Amino acid sequence: MRKRLVLKNKKRFALFVTFIVVIVTSFIFATYVYGYKSGDRENEEGYRRTVMVKSGDTLWDIAEKYAVNTDIRKYIYEIRKINGLDDYTIFPGNILVLPDNR
């Protein structure tokens, strides 16, 4: 004979279910946003790397890190051209598409 389960505290149960839903939704959202935007993405010219700008980053720092066998100034020019930047100002949270290193 099975023992029947009885819900004694409905508010606590509702809070628990809400908490689980928020955690799962947050995980799915974070996986989608950071997984897609921080990796490579395909476009008509081939594969390009994307980078999320962090606090204190400059175009020069990003170019130094990702430019391989390329003049950094030309690389910065390409970053600005691809991303439609009018000047050298970038903000934390910006997503920059980087040029190919071919």
N, CA, C and O atoms as CSV, one atom per row, in Angstrom:
chain,resi,resn,atom,element,x,y,z
A,1,MET,N,N,0.830,-1.164,0.000
A,1,MET,CA,C,0.000,0.000,0.000
A,1,MET,C,C,0.893,1.252,0.000
A,1,MET,O,O,1.833,1.358,0.788
A,2,ARG,N,N,0.587,2.170,-0.877
A,2,ARG,CA,C,1.376,3.391,-0.995
A,2,ARG,C,C,0.878,4.460,-0.043
A,2,ARG,O,O,-0.312,4.591,0.246
A,3,LYS,N,N,1.860,5.217,0.428
A,3,LYS,CA,C,1.515,6.335,1.286
A,3,LYS,C,C,1.210,7.533,0.393
A,3,LYS,O,O,1.977,7.842,-0.518
A,4,ARG,N,N,0.128,8.185,0.645
A,4,ARG,CA,C,-0.301,9.315,-0.170
A,4,ARG,C,C,0.428,10.577,0.269
A,4,ARG,O,O,0.507,10.875,1.461
A,5,LEU,N,N,0.971,11.330,-0.718
A,5,LEU,CA,C,1.671,12.574,-0.423
A,5,LEU,C,C,0.671,13.719,-0.343
A,5,LEU,O,O,-0.226,13.854,-1.175
A,6,VAL,N,N,0.854,14.524,0.669
A,6,VAL,CA,C,-0.049,15.648,0.885
A,6,VAL,C,C,0.784,16.935,0.866
A,6,VAL,O,O,1.817,17.021,1.529
A,7,LEU,N,N,0.330,17.922,0.111
A,7,LEU,CA,C,0.998,19.213,0.042
A,7,LEU,C,C,0.539,20.055,1.232
A,7,LEU,O,O,-0.617,20.469,1.306
A,8,LYS,N,N,1.469,20.300,2.166
A,8,LYS,CA,C,1.097,20.996,3.398
A,8,LYS,C,C,1.270,22.509,3.286
A,8,LYS,O,O,0.498,23.263,3.878
A,9,ASN,N,N,2.273,22.961,2.534
A,9,ASN,CA,C,2.536,24.391,2.444
A,9,ASN,C,C,2.541,24.794,0.968
A,9,ASN,O,O,3.555,24.656,0.283
A,10,LYS,N,N,1.416,25.288,0.492
A,10,LYS,CA,C,1.270,25.624,-0.929
A,10,LYS,C,C,2.136,26.817,-1.323
A,10,LYS,O,O,2.648,26.861,-2.442
A,11,LYS,N,N,2.307,27.776,-0.431
A,11,LYS,CA,C,3.134,28.947,-0.737
A,11,LYS,C,C,4.592,28.549,-0.923
A,11,LYS,O,O,5.258,29.024,-1.843
A,12,ARG,N,N,5.079,27.689,-0.060
A,12,ARG,CA,C,6.469,27.235,-0.179
A,12,ARG,C,C,6.674,26.450,-1.474
A,12,ARG,O,O,7.702,26.599,-2.135
A,13,PHE,N,N,5.710,25.622,-1.834
A,13,PHE,CA,C,5.793,24.858,-3.067
A,13,PHE,C,C,5.791,25.786,-4.280
A,13,PHE,O,O,6.585,25.597,-5.201
A,14,ALA,N,N,4.913,26.783,-4.290
A,14,ALA,CA,C,4.846,27.740,-5.390
A,14,ALA,C,C,6.163,28.514,-5.493
A,14,ALA,O,O,6.649,28.753,-6.598
A,15,LEU,N,N,6.737,28.904,-4.372
A,15,LEU,CA,C,8.014,29.609,-4.370
A,15,LEU,C,C,9.124,28.712,-4.929
A,15,LEU,O,O,9.966,29.174,-5.700
A,16,PHE,N,N,9.127,27.458,-4.549
A,16,PHE,CA,C,10.123,26.503,-5.035
A,16,PHE,C,C,10.007,26.324,-6.555
A,16,PHE,O,O,11.018,26.350,-7.257
A,17,VAL,N,N,8.802,26.145,-7.058
A,17,VAL,CA,C,8.595,25.964,-8.499
A,17,VAL,C,C,9.018,27.225,-9.249
A,17,VAL,O,O,9.657,27.132,-10.297
A,18,THR,N,N,8.670,28.399,-8.730
A,18,THR,CA,C,9.073,29.660,-9.345
A,18,THR,C,C,10.590,29.780,-9.381
A,18,THR,O,O,11.155,30.190,-10.396
A,19,PHE,N,N,11.252,29.430,-8.290
A,19,PHE,CA,C,12.709,29.480,-8.212
A,19,PHE,C,C,13.340,28.572,-9.265
A,19,PHE,O,O,14.280,28.982,-9.946
A,20,ILE,N,N,12.848,27.371,-9.405
A,20,ILE,CA,C,13.381,26.422,-10.386
A,20,ILE,C,C,13.187,26.960,-11.806
A,20,ILE,O,O,14.096,26.864,-12.631
A,21,VAL,N,N,12.024,27.520,-12.096
A,21,VAL,CA,C,11.753,28.063,-13.424
A,21,VAL,C,C,12.705,29.223,-13.725
A,21,VAL,O,O,13.219,29.312,-14.840
A,22,VAL,N,N,12.949,30.106,-12.766
A,22,VAL,CA,C,13.855,31.243,-12.966
A,22,VAL,C,C,15.278,30.753,-13.209
A,22,VAL,O,O,15.958,31.266,-14.097
A,23,ILE,N,N,15.737,29.781,-12.446
A,23,ILE,CA,C,17.088,29.241,-12.620
A,23,ILE,C,C,17.246,28.606,-14.001
A,23,ILE,O,O,18.233,28.873,-14.686
A,24,VAL,N,N,16.319,27.795,-14.409
A,24,VAL,CA,C,16.400,27.126,-15.715
A,24,VAL,C,C,16.348,28.151,-16.845
A,24,VAL,O,O,17.115,28.053,-17.803
A,25,THR,N,N,15.461,29.125,-16.744
A,25,THR,CA,C,15.360,30.168,-17.768
A,25,THR,C,C,16.647,30.977,-17.847
A,25,THR,O,O,17.117,31.278,-18.944
A,26,SER,N,N,17.218,31.330,-16.712
A,26,SER,CA,C,18.472,32.085,-16.689
A,26,SER,C,C,19.599,31.288,-17.335
A,26,SER,O,O,20.394,31.843,-18.095
A,27,PHE,N,N,19.673,30.020,-17.047
A,27,PHE,CA,C,20.704,29.169,-17.628
A,27,PHE,C,C,20.564,29.089,-19.147
A,27,PHE,O,O,21.555,29.195,-19.870
A,28,ILE,N,N,19.356,28.905,-19.620
A,28,ILE,CA,C,19.124,28.823,-21.064
A,28,ILE,C,C,19.483,30.145,-21.728
A,28,ILE,O,O,20.137,30.153,-22.771
A,29,PHE,N,N,19.069,31.253,-21.144
A,29,PHE,CA,C,19.369,32.577,-21.700
A,29,PHE,C,C,20.873,32.828,-21.739
A,29,PHE,O,O,21.400,33.290,-22.751
A,30,ALA,N,N,21.567,32.525,-20.638
A,30,ALA,CA,C,23.014,32.752,-20.572
A,30,ALA,C,C,23.748,31.882,-21.591
A,30,ALA,O,O,24.693,32.342,-22.232
A,31,THR,N,N,23.327,30.657,-21.738
A,31,THR,CA,C,23.950,29.761,-22.707
A,31,THR,C,C,23.752,30.287,-24.126
A,31,THR,O,O,24.678,30.262,-24.936
A,32,TYR,N,N,22.565,30.753,-24.419
A,32,TYR,CA,C,22.289,31.270,-25.754
A,32,TYR,C,C,23.093,32.539,-26.028
A,32,TYR,O,O,23.756,32.635,-27.061
A,33,VAL,N,N,23.045,33.499,-25.130
A,33,VAL,CA,C,23.691,34.794,-25.363
A,33,VAL,C,C,25.199,34.647,-25.407
A,33,VAL,O,O,25.828,35.066,-26.380
A,34,TYR,N,N,25.795,34.063,-24.380
A,34,TYR,CA,C,27.248,33.995,-24.320
A,34,TYR,C,C,27.819,32.914,-25.226
A,34,TYR,O,O,28.927,33.071,-25.737
A,35,GLY,N,N,27.114,31.856,-25.432
A,35,GLY,CA,C,27.588,30.800,-26.325
A,35,GLY,C,C,27.610,31.250,-27.764
A,35,GLY,O,O,28.539,30.920,-28.501
A,36,TYR,N,N,26.607,31.997,-28.181
A,36,TYR,CA,C,26.535,32.437,-29.573
A,36,TYR,C,C,27.445,33.627,-29.835
A,36,TYR,O,O,28.157,33.648,-30.839
A,37,LYS,N,N,27.433,34.605,-28.960
A,37,LYS,CA,C,28.132,35.849,-29.239
A,37,LYS,C,C,29.614,35.793,-28.963
A,37,LYS,O,O,30.358,36.607,-29.509
A,38,SER,N,N,30.070,34.889,-28.159
A,38,SER,CA,C,31.497,34.875,-27.873
A,38,SER,C,C,32.271,33.911,-28.761
A,38,SER,O,O,33.500,33.885,-28.715
A,39,GLY,N,N,31.580,33.126,-29.562
A,39,GLY,CA,C,32.266,32.192,-30.446
A,39,GLY,C,C,32.414,32.757,-31.836
A,39,GLY,O,O,32.329,33.967,-32.046
A,40,ASP,N,N,32.633,31.876,-32.773
A,40,ASP,CA,C,32.718,32.286,-34.169
A,40,ASP,C,C,31.321,32.305,-34.754
A,40,ASP,O,O,30.455,31.529,-34.352
A,41,ARG,N,N,31.110,33.196,-35.703
A,41,ARG,CA,C,29.831,33.168,-36.403
A,41,ARG,C,C,30.093,33.280,-37.888
A,41,ARG,O,O,31.076,33.880,-38.321
A,42,GLU,N,N,29.212,32.702,-38.646
A,42,GLU,CA,C,29.391,32.662,-40.093
A,42,GLU,C,C,28.686,33.850,-40.726
A,42,GLU,O,O,27.586,34.221,-40.314
A,43,ASN,N,N,29.313,34.438,-41.713
A,43,ASN,CA,C,28.668,35.468,-42.515
A,43,ASN,C,C,29.079,35.266,-43.962
A,43,ASN,O,O,29.744,34.284,-44.291
A,44,GLU,N,N,28.688,36.190,-44.826
A,44,GLU,CA,C,28.928,35.985,-46.252
A,44,GLU,C,C,30.398,35.958,-46.631
A,44,GLU,O,O,30.736,35.417,-47.684
A,45,GLU,N,N,31.289,36.521,-45.818
A,45,GLU,CA,C,32.701,36.543,-46.154
A,45,GLU,C,C,33.490,35.404,-45.499
A,45,GLU,O,O,34.706,35.316,-45.673
A,46,GLY,N,N,32.827,34.557,-44.770
A,46,GLY,CA,C,33.512,33.460,-44.101
A,46,GLY,C,C,33.305,33.531,-42.606
A,46,GLY,O,O,32.363,34.166,-42.130
A,47,TYR,N,N,34.174,32.888,-41.871
A,47,TYR,CA,C,34.049,32.864,-40.422
A,47,TYR,C,C,34.815,34.021,-39.815
A,47,TYR,O,O,35.938,34.319,-40.223
A,48,ARG,N,N,34.207,34.668,-38.845
A,48,ARG,CA,C,34.844,35.767,-38.131
A,48,ARG,C,C,34.610,35.573,-36.644
A,48,ARG,O,O,33.578,35.049,-36.224
A,49,ARG,N,N,35.566,35.997,-35.873
A,49,ARG,CA,C,35.472,35.914,-34.428
A,49,ARG,C,C,34.750,37.152,-33.903
A,49,ARG,O,O,34.919,38.249,-34.435
A,50,THR,N,N,33.947,36.972,-32.860
A,50,THR,CA,C,33.313,38.098,-32.190
A,50,THR,C,C,33.864,38.200,-30.784
A,50,THR,O,O,34.224,37.197,-30.168
A,51,VAL,N,N,33.926,39.421,-30.284
A,51,VAL,CA,C,34.479,39.673,-28.955
A,51,VAL,C,C,33.536,40.610,-28.215
A,51,VAL,O,O,33.048,41.589,-28.782
A,52,MET,N,N,33.280,40.303,-26.931
A,52,MET,CA,C,32.516,41.215,-26.099
A,52,MET,C,C,33.502,42.136,-25.382
A,52,MET,O,O,34.433,41.670,-24.726
A,53,VAL,N,N,33.290,43.438,-25.512
A,53,VAL,CA,C,34.172,44.422,-24.901
A,53,VAL,C,C,33.967,44.414,-23.393
A,53,VAL,O,O,32.839,44.466,-22.901
A,54,LYS,N,N,35.086,44.346,-22.668
A,54,LYS,CA,C,35.049,44.373,-21.203
A,54,LYS,C,C,35.481,45.753,-20.730
A,54,LYS,O,O,36.048,46.532,-21.496
A,55,SER,N,N,35.212,46.046,-19.483
A,55,SER,CA,C,35.599,47.329,-18.908
A,55,SER,C,C,37.111,47.506,-19.007
A,55,SER,O,O,37.867,46.611,-18.630
A,56,GLY,N,N,37.551,48.647,-19.509
A,56,GLY,CA,C,38.977,48.936,-19.645
A,56,GLY,C,C,39.577,48.530,-20.977
A,56,GLY,O,O,40.728,48.865,-21.254
A,57,ASP,N,N,38.824,47.811,-21.818
A,57,ASP,CA,C,39.326,47.407,-23.131
A,57,ASP,C,C,39.406,48.614,-24.071
A,57,ASP,O,O,38.588,49.532,-24.003
A,58,THR,N,N,40.398,48.587,-24.937
A,58,THR,CA,C,40.515,49.568,-26.015
A,58,THR,C,C,40.653,48.808,-27.323
A,58,THR,O,O,40.948,47.613,-27.332
A,59,LEU,N,N,40.439,49.504,-28.419
A,59,LEU,CA,C,40.621,48.860,-29.721
A,59,LEU,C,C,42.064,48.387,-29.891
A,59,LEU,O,O,42.318,47.339,-30.486
A,60,TRP,N,N,42.985,49.155,-29.375
A,60,TRP,CA,C,44.400,48.781,-29.471
A,60,TRP,C,C,44.660,47.464,-28.733
A,60,TRP,O,O,45.339,46.582,-29.258
A,61,ASP,N,N,44.120,47.331,-27.515
A,61,ASP,CA,C,44.300,46.092,-26.740
A,61,ASP,C,C,43.713,44.892,-27.475
A,61,ASP,O,O,44.333,43.831,-27.546
A,62,ILE,N,N,42.520,45.068,-28.015
A,62,ILE,CA,C,41.862,43.966,-28.734
A,62,ILE,C,C,42.658,43.604,-29.980
A,62,ILE,O,O,42.839,42.425,-30.283
A,63,ALA,N,N,43.135,44.619,-30.706
A,63,ALA,CA,C,43.918,44.365,-31.920
A,63,ALA,C,C,45.234,43.663,-31.582
A,63,ALA,O,O,45.653,42.760,-32.306
A,64,GLU,N,N,45.890,44.067,-30.492
A,64,GLU,CA,C,47.138,43.406,-30.089
A,64,GLU,C,C,46.910,41.923,-29.799
A,64,GLU,O,O,47.748,41.077,-30.110
A,65,LYS,N,N,45.764,41.633,-29.201
A,65,LYS,CA,C,45.476,40.251,-28.814
A,65,LYS,C,C,45.141,39.363,-30.022
A,65,LYS,O,O,45.550,38.203,-30.065
A,66,TYR,N,N,44.405,39.898,-30.998
A,66,TYR,CA,C,43.883,39.064,-32.078
A,66,TYR,C,C,44.564,39.249,-33.434
A,66,TYR,O,O,44.395,38.403,-34.312
A,67,ALA,N,N,45.320,40.315,-33.631
A,67,ALA,CA,C,45.985,40.524,-34.920
A,67,ALA,C,C,47.219,39.631,-35.002
A,67,ALA,O,O,48.116,39.717,-34.163
A,68,VAL,N,N,47.256,38.789,-36.002
A,68,VAL,CA,C,48.383,37.885,-36.193
A,68,VAL,C,C,49.076,38.265,-37.495
A,68,VAL,O,O,48.463,38.258,-38.563
A,69,ASN,N,N,50.364,38.597,-37.394
A,69,ASN,CA,C,51.154,38.984,-38.567
A,69,ASN,C,C,50.489,40.104,-39.372
A,69,ASN,O,O,50.534,40.106,-40.602
A,70,THR,N,N,49.878,41.048,-38.669
A,70,THR,CA,C,49.191,42.165,-39.304
A,70,THR,C,C,49.552,43.444,-38.567
A,70,THR,O,O,49.734,43.433,-37.350
A,71,ASP,N,N,49.656,44.541,-39.298
A,71,ASP,CA,C,49.876,45.834,-38.680
A,71,ASP,C,C,48.654,46.177,-37.820
A,71,ASP,O,O,47.520,46.142,-38.298
A,72,ILE,N,N,48.893,46.504,-36.572
A,72,ILE,CA,C,47.801,46.746,-35.619
A,72,ILE,C,C,46.921,47.905,-36.085
A,72,ILE,O,O,45.700,47.849,-35.935
A,73,ARG,N,N,47.520,48.944,-36.642
A,73,ARG,CA,C,46.731,50.086,-37.098
A,73,ARG,C,C,45.779,49.688,-38.220
A,73,ARG,O,O,44.639,50.151,-38.250
A,74,LYS,N,N,46.222,48.846,-39.134
A,74,LYS,CA,C,45.348,48.371,-40.212
A,74,LYS,C,C,44.244,47.478,-39.647
A,74,LYS,O,O,43.104,47.512,-40.111
A,75,TYR,N,N,44.595,46.689,-38.650
A,75,TYR,CA,C,43.617,45.800,-38.021
A,75,TYR,C,C,42.526,46.620,-37.319
A,75,TYR,O,O,41.342,46.296,-37.407
A,76,ILE,N,N,42.942,47.681,-36.625
A,76,ILE,CA,C,41.974,48.562,-35.960
A,76,ILE,C,C,41.075,49.225,-37.007
A,76,ILE,O,O,39.866,49.340,-36.805
A,77,TYR,N,N,41.659,49.657,-38.114
A,77,TYR,CA,C,40.866,50.249,-39.191
A,77,TYR,C,C,39.815,49.260,-39.691
A,77,TYR,O,O,38.668,49.643,-39.920
A,78,GLU,N,N,40.194,47.997,-39.862
A,78,GLU,CA,C,39.253,46.967,-40.315
A,78,GLU,C,C,38.157,46.720,-39.279
A,78,GLU,O,O,36.992,46.550,-39.640
A,79,ILE,N,N,38.523,46.699,-37.987
A,79,ILE,CA,C,37.517,46.521,-36.930
A,79,ILE,C,C,36.488,47.651,-37.012
A,79,ILE,O,O,35.282,47.409,-36.962
A,80,ARG,N,N,36.975,48.876,-37.137
A,80,ARG,CA,C,36.067,50.026,-37.209
A,80,ARG,C,C,35.180,49.942,-38.451
A,80,ARG,O,O,33.987,50.237,-38.382
A,81,LYS,N,N,35.746,49.548,-39.563
A,81,LYS,CA,C,35.009,49.455,-40.825
A,81,LYS,C,C,33.917,48.383,-40.749
A,81,LYS,O,O,32.774,48.631,-41.132
A,82,ILE,N,N,34.269,47.201,-40.257
A,82,ILE,CA,C,33.316,46.089,-40.172
A,82,ILE,C,C,32.168,46.404,-39.225
A,82,ILE,O,O,31.018,46.068,-39.509
A,83,ASN,N,N,32.475,47.051,-38.092
A,83,ASN,CA,C,31.472,47.306,-37.058
A,83,ASN,C,C,30.780,48.660,-37.199
A,83,ASN,O,O,29.915,48.999,-36.392
A,84,GLY,N,N,31.154,49.434,-38.217
A,84,GLY,CA,C,30.503,50.720,-38.445
A,84,GLY,C,C,30.796,51.746,-37.359
A,84,GLY,O,O,29.939,52.563,-37.021
A,85,LEU,N,N,32.012,51.702,-36.810
A,85,LEU,CA,C,32.389,52.654,-35.765
A,85,LEU,C,C,32.898,53.938,-36.413
A,85,LEU,O,O,33.756,53.893,-37.295
A,86,ASP,N,N,32.368,55.089,-35.974
A,86,ASP,CA,C,32.805,56.379,-36.502
A,86,ASP,C,C,34.094,56.853,-35.848
A,86,ASP,O,O,34.873,57.588,-36.455
A,87,ASP,N,N,34.314,56.428,-34.602
A,87,ASP,CA,C,35.537,56.830,-33.910
A,87,ASP,C,C,36.080,55.630,-33.140
A,87,ASP,O,O,35.692,54.490,-33.398
A,88,TYR,N,N,36.959,55.888,-32.215
A,88,TYR,CA,C,37.629,54.805,-31.491
A,88,TYR,C,C,36.968,54.475,-30.162
A,88,TYR,O,O,37.544,53.745,-29.356
A,89,THR,N,N,35.779,54.995,-29.919
A,89,THR,CA,C,35.097,54.799,-28.648
A,89,THR,C,C,34.332,53.480,-28.658
A,89,THR,O,O,33.506,53.238,-29.538
A,90,ILE,N,N,34.614,52.635,-27.679
A,90,ILE,CA,C,33.862,51.392,-27.474
A,90,ILE,C,C,33.442,51.343,-26.014
A,90,ILE,O,O,34.075,51.959,-25.158
A,91,PHE,N,N,32.383,50.616,-25.736
A,91,PHE,CA,C,31.827,50.548,-24.396
A,91,PHE,C,C,31.734,49.098,-23.933
A,91,PHE,O,O,31.550,48.194,-24.748
A,92,PRO,N,N,31.861,48.875,-22.621
A,92,PRO,CA,C,31.701,47.515,-22.102
A,92,PRO,C,C,30.340,46.943,-22.512
A,92,PRO,O,O,29.308,47.608,-22.413
A,93,GLY,N,N,30.371,45.705,-22.970
A,93,GLY,CA,C,29.149,45.045,-23.420
A,93,GLY,C,C,28.972,45.076,-24.930
A,93,GLY,O,O,28.180,44.308,-25.475
A,94,ASN,N,N,29.702,45.958,-25.615
A,94,ASN,CA,C,29.646,45.980,-27.085
A,94,ASN,C,C,30.151,44.650,-27.632
A,94,ASN,O,O,31.071,44.051,-27.074
A,95,ILE,N,N,29.553,44.198,-28.711
A,95,ILE,CA,C,30.013,43.003,-29.406
A,95,ILE,C,C,30.703,43.470,-30.687
A,95,ILE,O,O,30.080,44.107,-31.536
A,96,LEU,N,N,31.982,43.154,-30.821
A,96,LEU,CA,C,32.742,43.543,-32.004
A,96,LEU,C,C,33.030,42.322,-32.863
A,96,LEU,O,O,33.439,41.277,-32.356
A,97,VAL,N,N,32.814,42.462,-34.166
A,97,VAL,CA,C,33.195,41.425,-35.115
A,97,VAL,C,C,34.618,41.749,-35.558
A,97,VAL,O,O,34.906,42.872,-35.972
A,98,LEU,N,N,35.497,40.767,-35.471
A,98,LEU,CA,C,36.904,40.964,-35.818
A,98,LEU,C,C,37.193,40.460,-37.223
A,98,LEU,O,O,36.583,39.489,-37.672
A,99,PRO,N,N,38.120,41.111,-37.920
A,99,PRO,CA,C,38.468,40.676,-39.285
A,99,PRO,C,C,39.175,39.314,-39.278
A,99,PRO,O,O,39.741,38.882,-38.273
A,100,ASP,N,N,39.117,38.665,-40.433
A,100,ASP,CA,C,39.856,37.406,-40.615
A,100,ASP,C,C,41.357,37.688,-40.560
A,100,ASP,O,O,41.804,38.785,-40.894
A,101,ASN,N,N,42.119,36.698,-40.140
A,101,ASN,CA,C,43.579,36.815,-40.116
A,101,ASN,C,C,44.187,35.981,-41.233
A,101,ASN,O,O,45.078,35.169,-40.984
A,102,ARG,N,N,43.726,36.167,-42.432
A,102,ARG,CA,C,44.230,35.366,-43.551
A,102,ARG,C,C,45.214,36.112,-44.365
A,102,ARG,O,O,45.735,35.580,-45.345
